[in-house]
Amino acid sequence: FGGSGPTKPLPKSAEAVVIGGGSLGCQTVYHLAKMGMTNVVLLERDRLTAGTTWHTAGLLWQLRPSDVEVELLAHTRQVISHDLEQETGLETGWIQNGGLFIASNKQRLDEYKRLMSLGKVYGIESHVLSPAETKDLYPLMNVDDLYGTLYVPKDGTMDPAGTCTTLSRAATARGATVIENCPVTGIQVSTDDMGVKRVKAVETFHGTIQTPVVVNCAGYPVCCSKMIIVPVICLEHTNMPNVRDHDASVYLRLQGDALSVGGYEQNPVFWDKVSDKFAFSLFDLDWDVFMQHIEGAINRVPALEQTGIKSTVCGPESFTADHKPLMGEAPEVRGFFLGCGFNSAGMMLGGGCGRELAHWIIHGRPEKDMYGYDIRRFHHSLTDNNKWIRERSHESYAKNYSVVFPFDEPLASRNMRTDPFHKVLTEQGCVFQERHGWERPGWFNQDGAVLDYDWYGAYDISKNQNYKYNELLGKEYTFDYPPHHHVIKNECLTCRHGVSVFNMSYFGKFYLTGPDAKKAADWLFSADVNKIPGSTVYTCMLNKRGGSEADLTVSRLEAGAANLPLAPEANGDAYYLAIGGGVAEHNWNHIKTVLQDEGLNCQLTDYSEDMGMISIQGPKSREVLQEILDTDLSNEAFPFSTHKVCNAAGHKVRAMRLSFVGELGWELHIPKDSCLPVYQAVMAAGAKHSIINAGYRAIDSLSIEKGYRHWHADLRPDDTPLEAGLAFTCKMKSTIPFLGRASLEKQKAEGLRRRIVCFTIDEKVPMFGLEAIFRNGVPVGHLRRSDYGFFIDKQIGYGYIRNPDGGVVNADFIKSGKFTLERMGVVYEAKPHLKSPFDPSNNRVKGIYPDNYHNVYKANAQ
């Protein structure tokens, strides 16, 4: 290859150009061609697999603690073990030798049992084995220190070179062009009449290709080095399963007459100067760093101690800030797509992600819920922050094999975005969660302060001593109820019976204004938000297929002069959008993309950091707030789903009568400088009512008890509002067109093939989502979200169920079935509910409580 030039002449134009001939590039071009985009070009600067793909271990595990990832892996396996061979007649090198997960403690085995239950929903065979059964399967293994193992017989091993070659052949047969030895030197971008930047062409040393779409599958700037060693060992057991010993941070893979060993350490080597001449190259192995993996491997397979070393492989690998890939259209340039940063999982996720990326390019959005991989999940203030990228990428590498616990929080790069209440809540014992860079209240306890990142003691950095926040997290590392379950119970029941204050300042706060604002609001929002000024509407935003890209509240504003940050200048229609802070960037980009696609003349402005927001909720909220607000809070004067600007303790605020928890309550949207005085006034007025602070752990419980959805948990882009029980958010009875309407009308006419159902169980057993749902003994779905409902005193779960026969899922199908939930291999009887078991008539949000409610509560409390 060298300087011989491209292997094929460059075409003058293409529908799409994919850069990078590794796993992701080859899978993407294959799926684009398969979906009908045949004028597509793949450009590889050297030869196929020359980057990180050629030295990958090629392991494919079918079970992960994510339903979407299980589906992505299943598609990769289908392509590599079946489809490619049928299409080309060539073998990809797939070996189905099985996979074995090692558990050295109860928590690890509990995690594997969770995976086993989820696997049943997808028909993935797996077995929990005793140490003796494990020894029979893998005779060389030391099982003395084992708690148990999970065996997945149909896991296997991929051959990177064979796979990529076969993919390129299959893509070429469908009309795609694969060109090697052709480095890309630049991308031309043009600016359209609305000021939007769009991809125009790809430049190389050998010519320019005009194209509206470029896909970067050439890798992400490398964060850490992945290290693999291959010792020789004489083996008769030629089809032993691949092994993952998460607690020792090593993996073992049979490779011909050898066993390859690799792992993830807490002190990886950062590679800051990424070279463009590193094709098929390696680093020298740092034995000081790698020795911990050798020791772990020898403990697991003692025979390794007697063998020599055949060869070492130490190559670069890209790790991202949250251990998830970077995919989708870049917010800054339309037509520039990413498919990189795969954290050592590019081979096994390649098939599923290549298909989703192809769908994204052709149809505008992926089919599955890819939010967790979407580049737009990161706030723009973080993506070019070197401290955040470095610290988070290190932590994601160091915790690569850690147990995935439901309530884990990062320690790296904390306190990046804080609101005006942060200091005062810290002093009151707030244990914060991190979302989108924001610190938001999780729950309240003493000594919960977050410290600077200590890199887990790596690189000669001293570990934080007596780190209370880390100790509190450690107590949450369980699949049981956490030790502070009673603290969250108190926060919830105080809200249900008295009054609680929730700091929700991390919410996204946007204004939509301009000549086409009404037109945009009609098209963007599934609900009719064009009610009278002063109204607030809960709505979804959908994609073309009717999937829910967001849920939010939209408030119609009065026209008038600016009074920022509480009101924008508006000559005509104006709207205030309040959106969960963790998904604000995603929402912002969705709206901007739709406005661009429709050519609408609007302004979207972000005031998220200019205002704080507290929510005062509970039966006593009106009594507290009436003391400090200068407006009548009665049902007649201030009904549910309305808002107004008023004075709170002498400060202008926007008060909204809304609830995320199913109680009487108001949100106060407060200019930054007024936040603390207003908060102090609320707490002072609430003291005689025993007001308390509460956090998002309480919101999670209270909202699931009421049956409110959480976007990206029980409401995702692959769920329609009809399936999610949110038909009331869709203006189907009007004639107003909106994005996704045609798909919803079709779905409504045909009947729902899947729908969300609420389940309760009588046993006090914690569930967290991913538990299998069975109807009459047949798997029909899994829980998306679960939490304890303290008022009804039951574990609650929500999940989408299908009819195994492919028929309609209606009320009769639900009522006539006997449902069970499987958690870690144990089955529990479950009761399905078509309506929320808590306040189904919505009396409480309307302020309607039993006459003697407070007196009964006081008597019980005493």
GISUL-V795595 format. One record per pair of residues at least 12 apart in sequence whose C-alpha atoms are under 7 Angstrom apart, sorted by the first residue. I is the first residue (numbers start at 1). J is the second residue. D is the distance in Angstrom with one decimal. If there is no record, write none. Layout:
I;J;D / I;J;D
//
This chain:
1;181;6.6 / 5;181;6.1 / 5;182;6.8 / 6;179;6.3 / 6;180;5.8 / 6;181;4.9 / 6;182;5.1 / 7;179;5.6 / 7;180;5.5 / 7;181;6.5 / 8;179;5.7 / 10;207;6.9 / 11;209;6.4 / 12;208;6.8 / 12;209;5.0 / 12;210;6.2 / 13;209;4.8 / 13;210;4.4 / 13;211;5.8 / 14;39;5.4 / 14;40;5.6 / 14;41;6.7 / 14;209;6.8 / 14;210;6.4 / 14;211;5.2 / 15;39;5.6 / 15;40;5.6 / 15;211;5.7 / 15;212;6.6 / 15;213;6.7 / 16;40;5.0 / 16;41;6.5 / 16;211;5.9 / 16;212;6.6 / 16;213;4.6 / 16;214;5.8 / 17;40;5.9 / 17;41;4.8 / 17;42;5.8 / 17;211;7.0 / 17;213;6.3 / 17;214;4.9 / 17;215;6.2 / 18;41;6.1 / 18;42;4.6 / 18;43;6.2 / 18;214;5.9 / 18;215;4.6 / 18;216;6.3 / 18;217;6.8 / 19;42;5.9 / 19;43;5.0 / 19;44;6.2 / 19;215;6.0 / 19;216;5.2 / 19;217;5.5 / 19;218;5.8 / 20;43;6.0 / 20;44;4.8 / 20;216;7.0 / 20;217;5.0 / 20;218;4.3 / 21;42;7.0 / 21;43;6.9 / 21;44;5.0 / 21;48;4.6 / 21;49;5.8 / 22;48;5.9 / 22;49;4.4 / 22;51;6.7 / 22;53;5.5 / 22;164;6.9 / 23;53;6.2 / 23;164;6.2 / 23;346;6.2 / 23;347;5.6 / 23;350;5.9 / 24;217;6.0 / 24;339;6.6 / 24;346;6.5 / 24;350;5.1 / 24;354;6.0 / 25;217;5.2 / 26;164;6.0 / 26;167;5.9 / 26;168;6.0 / 27;167;6.5 / 27;350;6.2 / 27;351;5.7 / 27;354;4.9 / 28;354;4.2 / 28;355;6.4 / 28;357;6.6 / 28;358;5.9 / 29;42;6.7 / 29;171;6.5 / 30;167;6.0 / 30;168;6.7 / 30;170;6.7 / 30;171;4.5 / 31;354;6.4 / 31;355;5.4 / 31;358;5.9 / 32;358;5.0 / 33;171;5.9 / 33;174;5.9 / 33;175;6.9 / 33;176;6.2 / 34;174;7.0 / 38;174;6.4 / 38;175;4.9 / 38;176;5.2 / 39;175;6.6 / 39;176;5.9 / 40;176;5.1 / 40;177;6.3 / 41;176;6.0 / 41;177;4.7 / 41;178;5.9 / 42;177;6.3 / 42;178;4.7 / 42;179;6.0 / 43;178;6.4 / 43;179;5.1 / 43;180;6.0 / 43;182;6.1 / 44;179;6.3 / 44;180;4.7 / 44;181;6.0 / 44;182;5.8 / 44;183;6.4 / 45;180;6.1 / 45;181;4.6 / 45;182;4.5 / 45;183;3.9 / 45;184;7.0 / 46;180;5.8 / 46;181;4.3 / 46;182;6.8 / 46;279;6.7 / 47;180;5.5 / 47;181;6.2 / 48;164;6.9 / 49;161;6.5 / 50;279;4.8 / 50;280;5.0 / 51;279;5.6 / 51;280;6.5 / 52;316;6.5 / 52;317;6.2 / 53;160;6.3 / 54;160;5.9 / 54;161;6.6 / 55;315;7.0 / 58;157;5.5 / 58;158;4.7 / 58;159;6.1 / 58;160;6.4 / 58;347;6.2 / 59;156;6.3 / 59;157;4.7 / 59;158;6.2 / 59;348;6.8 / 60;155;5.9 / 60;156;5.4 / 60;157;5.8 / 60;348;5.2 / 61;99;6.7 / 61;155;5.3 / 61;156;7.0 / 62;74;6.5 / 62;155;6.1 / 63;115;6.1 / 63;119;6.7 / 64;115;6.6 / 65;115;6.3 / 68;369;6.9 / 72;349;6.1 / 72;352;4.0 / 72;353;6.5 / 73;348;6.2 / 73;349;5.5 / 73;352;6.1 / 75;351;5.9 / 75;352;5.1 / 76;348;6.3 / 76;349;6.4 / 76;350;6.4 / 76;351;3.9 / 76;352;5.3 / 79;351;6.7 / 80;92;6.4 / 80;94;6.7 / 80;163;6.9 / 81;94;5.9 / 84;166;6.8 / 87;170;6.8 / 88;170;6.2 / 90;166;6.7 / 92;159;6.7 / 92;162;4.8 / 92;163;4.7 / 92;166;6.3 / 93;158;6.1 / 93;159;5.1 / 93;162;5.8 / 93;163;6.9 / 94;157;5.8 / 94;158;4.8 / 94;159;6.4 / 95;156;5.5 / 95;157;5.1 / 95;158;6.6 / 96;154;5.8 / 96;155;6.0 / 96;156;4.2 / 96;157;6.5 / 97;153;7.0 / 97;154;7.0 / 97;155;6.5 / 97;156;5.1 / 97;239;5.4 / 97;240;6.2 / 97;241;5.0 / 98;152;5.6 / 98;153;4.2 / 98;154;5.0 / 98;155;4.3 / 98;156;5.2 / 98;241;4.5 / 98;242;6.3 / 99;151;5.8 / 99;152;5.1 / 99;153;6.3 / 99;155;5.2 / 99;156;6.6 / 99;241;4.9 / 99;242;4.7 / 99;243;5.9 / 100;149;6.6 / 100;150;5.7 / 100;151;4.6 / 100;152;6.4 / 100;241;6.2 / 100;242;6.0 / 100;243;4.8 / 100;244;6.3 / 101;149;5.4 / 101;150;5.0 / 101;151;6.5 / 101;243;6.0 / 101;244;5.0 / 101;245;6.2 / 102;148;6.7 / 102;149;4.8 / 102;150;6.8 / 102;244;6.1 / 102;245;4.8 / 102;246;6.8 / 103;146;6.1 / 103;147;5.5 / 103;148;5.4 / 103;149;5.5 / 104;145;6.4 / 104;146;4.8 / 104;147;4.9 / 104;247;6.8 / 105;147;5.4 / 106;147;6.7 / 107;478;6.6 / 108;403;6.4 / 109;148;6.6 / 110;824;6.5 / 111;403;6.9 / 112;150;6.3 / 113;824;4.3 / 113;825;6.1 / 114;823;6.4 / 114;824;4.6 / 117;771;6.4 / 117;772;5.8 / 117;822;6.3 / 117;823;6.5 / 117;824;5.9 / 117;825;5.8 / 118;770;5.8 / 118;771;6.1 / 118;772;5.6 / 121;772;6.1 / 121;779;5.4 / 121;780;6.9 / 121;781;6.0 / 121;782;6.9 / 125;152;6.2 / 125;153;6.9 / 126;150;6.8 / 126;151;5.5 / 126;152;4.4 / 126;153;6.8 / 127;150;5.6 / 127;151;5.2 / 127;152;6.6 / 128;148;7.0 / 128;149;5.7 / 128;150;4.5 / 128;151;6.3 / 129;148;5.8 / 129;149;5.2 / 129;150;6.1 / 129;151;6.9 / 130;148;5.0 / 130;149;6.7 / 131;143;5.5 / 131;146;6.0 / 131;147;6.9 / 131;148;5.5 / 134;149;6.9 / 138;240;6.4 / 140;301;5.8 / 140;303;7.0 / 141;300;5.7 / 141;301;4.8 / 142;299;6.8 / 142;300;5.2 / 142;301;5.8 / 142;302;6.8 / 182;204;6.9 / 183;204;6.1 / 184;203;5.9 / 184;204;4.6 / 185;203;5.5 / 185;204;4.9 / 185;205;6.7 / 186;202;6.1 / 186;203;4.9 / 186;204;6.9 / 187;201;5.8 / 187;202;4.6 / 187;203;5.9 / 188;200;5.3 / 188;201;4.9 / 188;202;6.2 / 197;333;5.1 / 197;334;6.2 / 198;333;5.3 / 198;334;4.6 / 198;335;6.0 / 199;212;5.2 / 199;213;6.2 / 199;333;6.7 / 199;334;6.4 / 199;335;5.4 / 199;336;6.3 / 200;212;5.3 / 212;335;5.8 / 213;335;4.5 / 213;336;5.9 / 214;335;6.2 / 214;336;5.0 / 214;337;6.0 / 215;336;6.1 / 215;337;4.5 / 215;338;5.6 / 215;339;6.9 / 216;337;6.1 / 216;338;4.9 / 216;339;5.8 / 216;340;7.0 / 217;338;6.4 / 217;339;4.8 / 217;340;5.3 / 218;340;6.7 / 219;340;4.8 / 219;341;5.9 / 220;318;5.9 / 220;340;5.6 / 220;341;4.9 / 221;274;7.0 / 221;318;6.6 / 222;271;6.2 / 222;274;6.9 / 222;316;6.7 / 222;317;6.0 / 222;318;4.4 / 222;319;6.8 / 223;270;5.5 / 223;271;6.2 / 223;318;5.5 / 223;319;5.5 / 223;393;6.6 / 224;268;5.8 / 224;269;5.5 / 224;270;4.5 / 224;271;6.1 / 224;316;6.7 / 224;317;6.2 / 224;318;6.4 / 224;319;6.6 / 225;268;6.1 / 225;269;5.5 / 225;270;6.4 / 225;271;6.9 / 225;315;6.2 / 225;316;4.5 / 225;317;5.5 / 226;314;6.3 / 226;315;5.8 / 226;316;5.7 / 226;317;5.6 / 227;262;6.1 / 227;263;6.7 / 227;313;6.5 / 227;314;4.5 / 227;315;6.4 / 228;261;5.9 / 228;262;4.2 / 228;263;6.9 / 228;312;6.5 / 228;313;5.1 / 228;314;5.7 / 229;260;5.9 / 229;261;5.2 / 229;262;6.0 / 229;311;6.7 / 229;312;4.6 / 229;313;5.7 / 230;258;6.9 / 230;259;6.0 / 230;260;4.1 / 230;261;5.8 / 230;309;6.4 / 230;310;6.1 / 230;311;5.5 / 230;312;5.7 / 231;258;6.3 / 231;259;6.0 / 231;260;6.3 / 231;307;6.7 / 231;308;6.0 / 231;309;4.1 / 231;310;5.2 / 231;311;6.8 / 232;257;7.0 / 232;258;4.6 / 232;259;6.3 / 232;307;5.9 / 232;308;5.8 / 232;309;5.6 / 232;310;5.4 / 233;257;6.7 / 233;258;5.4 / 233;259;6.5 / 233;304;6.8 / 233;307;5.7 / 234;257;6.5 / 235;257;6.5 / 240;254;6.9 / 242;254;6.7 / 246;401;4.9 / 246;402;6.7 / 248;296;5.4 / 249;263;5.3 / 249;264;5.7 / 249;401;5.9 / 250;262;5.5 / 250;263;4.2 / 250;264;6.9 / 250;293;6.0 / 250;296;6.7 / 250;297;6.6 / 251;263;6.1 / 262;293;6.8 / 263;293;6.0 / 264;397;6.7 / 264;398;6.4 / 264;400;6.9 / 265;398;5.8 / 266;398;4.5 / 266;458;6.3 / 267;458;5.2 / 267;459;6.5 / 282;313;6.7 / 282;314;5.5 / 282;315;4.9 / 283;314;5.3 / 283;315;5.9 / 284;314;6.5 / 285;312;6.9 / 285;314;5.7 / 317;343;6.8 / 317;344;6.4 / 318;341;5.3 / 318;342;6.6 / 318;343;5.5 / 319;341;5.9 / 319;342;6.8 / 319;343;4.5 / 319;393;5.8 / 319;397;6.7 / 320;341;6.0 / 320;343;6.7 / 320;393;5.1 / 321;389;5.6 / 321;392;4.5 / 321;393;4.2 / 321;396;6.4 / 322;392;6.7 / 322;393;6.9 / 322;396;5.9 / 323;343;6.2 / 323;396;5.2 / 324;342;6.6 / 324;343;6.9 / 324;373;5.8 / 325;340;6.0 / 325;341;4.8 / 325;342;4.6 / 325;343;6.9 / 325;373;5.3 / 326;338;6.2 / 326;339;5.9 / 326;340;5.4 / 326;341;5.6 / 326;373;5.4 / 326;374;5.9 / 326;375;5.2 / 327;339;4.7 / 327;340;6.7 / 327;373;5.6 / 327;374;4.9 / 327;375;5.6 / 328;357;6.8 / 328;374;5.5 / 328;375;6.2 / 330;375;6.8 / 331;376;7.0 / 331;589;6.5 / 367;718;6.8 / 368;718;5.7 / 369;716;6.3 / 369;717;5.4 / 369;718;5.5 / 376;585;6.2 / 376;586;5.2 / 377;583;6.7 / 377;585;6.4 / 377;586;5.8 / 378;436;6.4 / 378;585;6.8 / 379;436;6.2 / 379;585;5.6 / 388;413;5.3 / 391;412;5.5 / 391;413;6.1 / 392;412;5.5 / 392;413;6.5 / 395;412;6.6 / 405;477;5.9 / 405;478;6.8 / 406;768;6.7 / 407;476;6.6 / 408;473;6.7 / 409;433;6.5 / 409;434;6.8 / 411;453;6.0 / 412;453;5.0 / 413;453;6.4 / 415;439;6.2 / 416;437;5.5 / 416;438;6.6 / 417;437;5.5 / 417;438;4.5 / 417;439;6.4 / 418;438;5.8 / 418;439;5.6 / 419;505;6.4 / 419;612;6.7 / 420;612;6.8 / 420;672;6.5 / 420;675;6.5 / 420;676;7.0 / 421;676;6.6 / 426;449;6.5 / 429;444;5.4 / 429;445;4.8 / 429;446;4.3 / 429;447;5.7 / 429;448;5.8 / 430;443;6.0 / 430;444;4.4 / 430;445;6.0 / 430;448;5.9 / 431;443;5.4 / 431;444;5.6 / 431;445;6.5 / 431;448;4.8 / 431;449;7.0 / 435;582;5.2 / 436;582;5.1 / 438;506;6.2 / 440;506;6.7 / 441;503;6.9 / 441;695;4.8 / 441;696;6.1 / 442;695;4.6 / 442;696;4.9 / 442;697;5.4 / 443;488;6.8 / 443;694;6.1 / 443;695;4.6 / 443;696;6.7 / 443;697;6.1 / 444;694;6.8 / 447;468;6.0 / 448;468;6.1 / 448;469;4.8 / 449;469;6.0 / 450;469;6.0 / 480;766;5.8 / 481;766;6.0 / 488;697;6.8 / 488;698;5.7 / 489;790;6.1 / 491;694;5.5 / 491;698;6.2 / 492;698;5.4 / 492;702;6.4 / 492;790;7.0 / 493;790;6.9 / 493;791;6.6 / 495;617;6.2 / 495;618;4.8 / 496;618;5.6 / 497;618;6.5 / 497;619;6.3 / 497;857;6.7 / 498;618;5.5 / 498;619;5.6 / 498;620;5.3 / 498;689;7.0 / 499;616;6.9 / 499;617;5.6 / 499;618;4.4 / 499;619;6.4 / 499;620;5.4 / 499;621;5.6 / 499;691;5.3 / 500;616;5.9 / 500;617;5.5 / 500;618;6.5 / 500;691;5.5 / 500;692;5.0 / 500;693;5.7 / 500;694;6.1 / 501;614;6.7 / 501;615;5.7 / 501;616;4.7 / 501;617;6.5 / 501;692;6.2 / 501;693;4.9 / 501;694;5.9 / 502;614;5.6 / 502;615;5.0 / 502;616;6.5 / 502;693;6.2 / 502;694;5.4 / 502;695;5.9 / 503;613;6.2 / 503;614;4.5 / 503;615;6.5 / 504;613;5.3 / 504;614;5.5 / 504;615;6.9 / 505;612;4.5 / 505;613;4.3 / 505;614;6.6 / 506;581;5.0 / 507;578;6.5 / 507;579;5.5 / 507;580;4.8 / 507;581;3.9 / 507;608;6.7 / 508;578;5.7 / 508;579;4.8 / 508;580;6.1 / 508;581;5.0 / 508;584;5.1 / 508;608;4.9 / 509;577;5.7 / 509;578;4.9 / 509;579;6.6 / 509;606;6.1 / 509;607;5.4 / 509;608;4.5 / 510;576;5.9 / 510;577;5.0 / 510;578;6.7 / 510;604;6.6 / 510;605;5.5 / 510;606;4.6 / 510;607;5.8 / 510;608;6.9 / 511;575;5.7 / 511;576;4.8 / 511;577;6.2 / 511;604;5.6 / 511;605;5.2 / 511;606;6.7 / 512;574;5.8 / 512;575;5.1 / 512;576;6.6 / 512;602;6.9 / 512;603;5.8 / 512;604;4.8 / 512;605;6.8 / 513;570;6.6 / 513;573;6.4 / 513;574;4.7 / 513;575;6.7 / 513;602;5.7 / 513;603;5.2 / 513;604;6.6 / 514;601;6.4 / 514;602;4.5 / 514;603;5.7 / 515;601;6.1 / 515;602;6.3 / 516;600;5.9 / 516;601;5.3 / 516;602;5.6 / 517;573;6.0 / 517;574;6.6 / 517;602;5.7 / 518;573;5.9 / 520;600;6.8 / 522;738;6.2 / 523;737;6.4 / 523;738;4.1 / 523;739;5.6 / 524;541;5.9 / 524;738;6.3 / 524;739;6.1 / 525;539;6.3 / 525;540;5.9 / 525;541;5.0 / 525;738;6.9 / 526;539;6.0 / 526;540;5.4 / 526;541;5.9 / 526;542;7.0 / 526;729;6.1 / 526;730;4.7 / 526;731;6.2 / 526;738;6.3 / 527;539;5.2 / 527;729;4.8 / 527;730;4.6 / 527;731;5.0 / 528;731;5.7 / 529;554;6.6 / 530;556;6.9 / 532;556;7.0 / 533;556;4.8 / 533;557;5.0 / 533;558;5.4 / 534;555;6.9 / 534;556;5.9 / 534;557;6.1 / 534;642;5.6 / 534;643;5.2 / 534;644;6.2 / 535;555;5.7 / 535;556;5.7 / 535;641;6.1 / 535;642;4.4 / 535;643;6.2 / 536;553;6.5 / 536;554;5.6 / 536;555;4.1 / 536;556;6.5 / 536;641;4.9 / 536;642;5.1 / 536;643;6.6 / 537;553;5.4 / 537;554;5.3 / 537;555;6.3 / 537;641;6.4 / 538;552;5.9 / 538;553;4.4 / 538;554;6.5 / 538;729;6.9 / 539;551;5.7 / 539;552;5.7 / 539;553;6.1 / 539;729;5.2 / 540;552;6.4 / 540;729;6.6 / 542;739;6.1 / 542;740;5.6 / 543;739;6.3 / 543;740;5.5 / 544;739;6.0 / 544;740;4.4 / 545;740;5.6 / 545;743;5.5 / 546;720;5.4 / 546;740;4.2 / 546;741;6.6 / 546;743;5.4 / 546;744;5.8 / 547;717;4.6 / 547;718;5.2 / 547;719;5.1 / 547;720;4.5 / 548;715;6.8 / 548;716;5.7 / 548;717;4.5 / 548;718;6.9 / 548;719;6.0 / 548;720;5.6 / 548;721;6.6 / 549;716;6.7 / 549;717;5.0 / 550;587;6.6 / 550;711;6.5 / 551;711;6.5 / 552;577;7.0 / 552;578;6.0 / 552;579;5.0 / 553;577;5.9 / 553;578;5.4 / 553;579;6.8 / 554;575;6.4 / 554;576;5.6 / 554;577;4.7 / 554;578;6.6 / 555;575;5.5 / 555;576;5.0 / 555;577;6.5 / 556;574;6.2 / 556;575;4.7 / 556;576;6.6 / 557;574;5.4 / 557;575;5.6 / 557;576;7.0 / 559;571;5.5 / 559;572;5.7 / 559;573;6.6 / 559;574;6.9 / 565;607;6.7 / 565;610;6.5 / 565;611;7.0 / 565;671;6.3 / 566;654;6.7 / 566;671;7.0 / 610;671;6.2 / 610;672;5.5 / 611;669;6.4 / 611;670;5.3 / 611;671;4.4 / 611;672;4.7 / 612;669;6.0 / 612;670;5.2 / 612;671;6.3 / 612;672;5.7 / 612;675;6.2 / 613;667;6.8 / 613;668;5.5 / 613;669;4.5 / 613;670;5.9 / 614;667;5.7 / 614;668;5.4 / 614;669;6.9 / 615;666;5.8 / 615;667;4.2 / 615;668;6.2 / 616;665;5.5 / 616;666;5.5 / 616;667;6.3 / 617;663;6.1 / 617;664;6.0 / 617;665;4.2 / 617;666;6.6 / 618;663;5.2 / 618;664;5.4 / 618;665;6.0 / 619;663;6.7 / 619;664;5.7 / 621;664;6.7 / 621;665;5.7 / 624;682;6.9 / 624;685;5.6 / 624;686;5.3 / 625;682;6.9 / 627;685;6.6 / 628;648;5.3 / 628;649;5.2 / 628;681;7.0 / 629;646;6.8 / 629;647;5.6 / 629;648;4.6 / 629;649;6.7 / 630;646;6.4 / 630;647;5.6 / 630;648;6.7 / 631;646;6.7 / 640;657;5.2 / 640;658;6.3 / 640;846;6.4 / 641;657;5.6 / 641;658;5.8 / 642;656;5.9 / 642;657;5.7 / 643;655;5.5 / 643;656;4.2 / 643;657;6.3 / 644;656;6.7 / 648;678;6.3 / 649;678;6.2 / 649;681;6.5 / 651;674;6.3 / 653;668;6.3 / 653;669;5.7 / 653;670;4.9 / 654;668;5.8 / 654;669;5.0 / 654;670;6.7 / 655;667;5.6 / 655;668;4.6 / 655;669;6.4 / 656;668;6.5 / 659;845;6.9 / 660;703;6.2 / 661;699;6.3 / 661;702;5.1 / 661;703;4.7 / 661;706;6.6 / 662;703;6.9 / 662;706;5.7 / 662;844;6.6 / 662;845;5.6 / 663;844;5.1 / 663;845;4.5 / 664;844;5.9 / 664;845;4.5 / 664;846;6.4 / 664;847;5.1 / 701;787;5.6 / 701;788;5.9 / 701;789;5.8 / 702;789;6.7 / 704;787;7.0 / 705;789;5.2 / 705;838;6.1 / 706;836;5.9 / 706;838;5.5 / 707;836;5.3 / 713;784;5.9 / 713;785;6.1 / 714;784;5.5 / 714;785;6.2 / 714;798;6.9 / 723;752;6.7 / 723;754;6.2 / 723;755;4.3 / 723;756;6.1 / 724;755;6.1 / 724;756;5.3 / 725;756;6.7 / 751;808;5.8 / 752;808;5.4 / 752;809;5.8 / 753;802;6.1 / 753;803;6.8 / 753;806;6.8 / 753;807;6.2 / 753;808;4.7 / 753;809;5.4 / 754;800;6.2 / 754;801;5.4 / 754;802;4.6 / 754;809;5.8 / 755;800;5.1 / 755;801;5.7 / 755;809;6.7 / 756;798;6.6 / 756;799;5.4 / 756;800;4.1 / 756;801;6.4 / 757;798;5.7 / 757;799;5.7 / 757;800;6.2 / 757;832;6.5 / 757;833;6.4 / 757;834;6.4 / 758;797;5.9 / 758;798;4.7 / 758;799;6.9 / 758;832;5.6 / 758;833;5.1 / 758;834;6.7 / 759;796;5.8 / 759;797;5.1 / 759;798;6.2 / 759;830;6.0 / 759;831;5.3 / 759;832;4.5 / 759;833;6.1 / 760;794;6.4 / 760;795;5.7 / 760;796;4.7 / 760;797;6.4 / 760;830;5.6 / 760;831;5.3 / 760;832;6.8 / 761;794;6.5 / 761;795;5.8 / 761;796;7.0 / 761;829;6.4 / 761;830;4.8 / 761;831;6.4 / 762;794;6.3 / 764;795;6.7 / 766;795;6.9 / 767;786;5.6 / 767;787;6.6 / 768;785;6.1 / 768;786;4.8 / 768;787;6.4 / 769;783;4.7 / 769;784;4.8 / 769;785;4.4 / 769;786;5.3 / 770;782;5.4 / 770;783;5.0 / 770;784;5.9 / 771;783;5.3 / 771;821;6.4 / 771;822;5.6 / 771;823;5.3 / 772;821;5.6 / 772;822;5.1 / 773;820;6.0 / 773;821;4.8 / 773;822;6.6 / 774;819;5.6 / 774;820;5.2 / 774;821;6.2 / 775;817;5.7 / 775;818;5.5 / 775;819;4.6 / 775;820;6.6 / 776;817;6.1 / 776;818;5.1 / 776;819;6.3 / 780;801;5.2 / 780;802;5.3 / 780;803;6.6 / 780;804;6.4 / 781;799;6.9 / 781;800;6.0 / 781;801;4.8 / 781;802;6.5 / 782;799;5.6 / 782;800;6.8 / 783;797;6.1 / 783;798;5.4 / 783;799;4.0 / 784;798;5.9 / 784;799;5.0 / 785;797;5.8 / 785;798;5.5 / 785;799;6.9 / 786;798;6.3 / 792;838;7.0 / 819;831;6.7
//
